[in-house]
Amino acid sequence: MKKKALSILLTAAMAVTLLAECGSSSDNAGSTAASGDTTAESAAGSEAAAGSDKTVVNFYYSTDLEKVAQKEIEAFNTANSDIEVVGHSIAEGDYDDKVKVMTAGGSTDADIYWVRTPAQMAQYTANGAFVNLAPYAEKSGVDLSPIKETSLAGVTDADGAFYGYPTSGSCWMLFYNKELFDAKGIDYPENLTWNEYLDLIKELTGEEGGTKYWGGLMPIWTPTWALSQQANTWMTKA
């Protein structure tokens, strides 16, 4: 059954970011993405699995993740003879729009699919397409508490439902002026939390010659986006 497959997938901690609601068995194994954009290998694998007694789990991801996704799929399938994960690759530029279409009706053959950001989760969850992973994690002995302390806390709700499993992460780079630190007798920063960074900025903020200077700058995406879109129609007069 798919429920058993979900538990095993969580235990294996394979490349999963969210699971779609799925109550059907492997009779939909030959299906492809709504757009029909799948790799030849994915289509062939789906057809092969459809003729067996294996539980078939369809996994959708963008072409940017294809290499790592296929590696994880192969490793999982090798370790689990009764479950067949079938990969479906969608072009990176089309991925977000097609996932919106796939989740809009709350019914799709996509059992697992990659979601770009936690911010997108609320939008997709409103369509009722996602299953709560918390019961499966508990059954499988997977501790979700470390995940809930990360940015993926955005994929939980007040009732403790958990909808997303992390596949990757990123980090911020910090550039600083050593001379300013030396002048103020402050140790160079290492492994800062956001609260420690805020305290450091306050400590470095000062005034010199009647001119106030700030101890730090947090670059945000909006100005970068605006600058990159200056020649676009919505940034110029009609």
KARA-V880313 format. One record per residue. N is the residue number from 1. RES is the residue in one small letter. PSI is psi in whole degrees, -180 to 180 (999 if undefined). NEAR is the number of other ideal C-beta (glycine too) atoms within 12 Angstrom. Layout:
{{N;RES;PSI;NEAR} {N;RES;PSI;NEAR}}
This chain:
{{1;m;156;19} {2;k;-33;31} {3;k;-40;26} {4;k;-41;20} {5;a;-40;37} {6;l;-43;38} {7;s;-43;27} {8;i;-39;31} {9;l;-41;40} {10;l;-42;34} {11;t;-40;25} {12;a;-16;26} {13;a;45;24} {14;m;-179;37} {15;a;90;32} {16;v;136;44} {17;t;-28;39} {18;l;154;46} {19;l;133;43} {20;a;153;40} {21;e;128;30} {22;c;118;35} {23;g;-4;16} {24;s;164;23} {25;s;-160;21} {26;s;12;31} {27;d;-11;16} {28;n;17;25} {29;a;-25;33} {30;g;-2;23} {31;s;157;29} {32;t;-176;31} {33;a;158;34} {34;a;-31;26} {35;s;-15;21} {36;g;4;16} {37;d;94;27} {38;t;159;32} {39;t;159;28} {40;a;-38;14} {41;e;-40;19} {42;s;-45;36} {43;a;-42;24} {44;a;-41;19} {45;g;-37;32} {46;s;-43;35} {47;e;-39;21} {48;a;-42;19} {49;a;-29;32} {50;a;-27;25} {51;g;10;16} {52;s;179;19} {53;d;7;14} {54;k;150;26} {55;t;125;33} {56;v;129;40} {57;v;119;46} {58;n;127;42} {59;f;121;47} {60;y;139;49} {61;y;166;44} {62;s;163;33} {63;t;-25;25} {64;d;-26;20} {65;l;6;30} {66;e;-45;27} {67;k;-50;17} {68;v;-36;22} {69;a;-45;35} {70;q;-36;26} {71;k;-45;18} {72;e;-39;29} {73;i;-46;39} {74;e;-42;22} {75;a;-42;17} {76;f;-46;31} {77;n;-35;31} {78;t;-36;15} {79;a;-13;18} {80;n;98;24} {81;s;-19;14} {82;d;2;20} {83;i;136;36} {84;e;111;36} {85;v;125;43} {86;v;122;45} {87;g;141;45} {88;h;117;48} {89;s;131;37} {90;i;138;36} {91;a;136;23} {92;e;-46;19} {93;g;-22;12} {94;d;-9;22} {95;y;-53;30} {96;d;-44;25} {97;d;-40;21} {98;k;-32;31} {99;v;-38;38} {100;k;-43;24} {101;v;-43;23} {102;m;-35;38} {103;t;-12;33} {104;a;-38;18} {105;g;-5;17} {106;g;11;19} {107;s;121;20} {108;t;159;34} {109;d;-1;35} {110;a;108;46} {111;d;-36;40} {112;i;134;46} {113;y;154;46} {114;w;136;42} {115;v;135;40} {116;r;-46;25} {117;t;154;23} {118;p;-30;27} {119;a;-29;17} {120;q;-19;27} {121;m;-43;34} {122;a;-40;19} {123;q;-45;22} {124;y;-38;37} {125;t;-32;29} {126;a;-22;16} {127;n;-5;23} {128;g;27;17} {129;a;-9;31} {130;f;149;39} {131;v;146;33} {132;n;120;26} {133;l;-14;38} {134;a;-46;30} {135;p;-37;19} {136;y;-38;30} {137;a;-43;33} {138;e;-44;19} {139;k;-34;17} {140;s;-6;23} {141;g;24;13} {142;v;124;26} {143;d;113;16} {144;l;-9;30} {145;s;-41;16} {146;p;-34;15} {147;i;-39;29} {148;k;-15;25} {149;e;-2;14} {150;t;-172;20} {151;s;-18;21} {152;l;4;29} {153;a;-21;21} {154;g;-9;25} {155;v;20;35} {156;t;169;30} {157;d;179;20} {158;a;-23;6} {159;d;2;9} {160;g;5;18} {161;a;143;22} {162;f;122;34} {163;y;-9;43} {164;g;142;42} {165;y;128;40} {166;p;145;31} {167;t;-23;27} {168;s;171;22} {169;g;176;13} {170;s;172;10} {171;c;159;10} {172;w;143;17} {173;m;142;9} {174;l;120;21} {175;f;135;12} {176;y;158;23} {177;n;108;18} {178;k;-34;13} {179;e;-39;11} {180;l;-40;24} {181;f;-44;19} {182;d;-41;13} {183;a;-33;12} {184;k;-1;21} {185;g;35;10} {186;i;135;21} {187;d;148;14} {188;y;140;18} {189;p;145;26} {190;e;135;11} {191;n;54;11} {192;l;144;20} {193;t;168;13} {194;w;-37;15} {195;n;-38;10} {196;e;-37;17} {197;y;-42;22} {198;l;-44;17} {199;d;-39;17} {200;l;-42;26} {201;i;-44;24} {202;k;-40;16} {203;e;-33;20} {204;l;-18;27} {205;t;136;18} {206;g;-166;18} {207;e;138;11} {208;e;123;11} {209;g;33;7} {210;g;0;7} {211;t;125;8} {212;k;140;11} {213;y;150;17} {214;w;147;16} {215;g;-9;24} {216;g;166;26} {217;l;131;16} {218;m;103;15} {219;p;135;14} {220;i;164;10} {221;w;-31;13} {222;t;-51;11} {223;p;-37;13} {224;t;-44;11} {225;w;-45;14} {226;a;-43;14} {227;l;-40;13} {228;s;-17;12} {229;q;15;15} {230;q;-33;13} {231;a;-2;10} {232;n;159;11} {233;t;-35;9} {234;w;-3;11} {235;m;2;13} {236;t;160;9} {237;k;146;5} {238;a;999;5}}
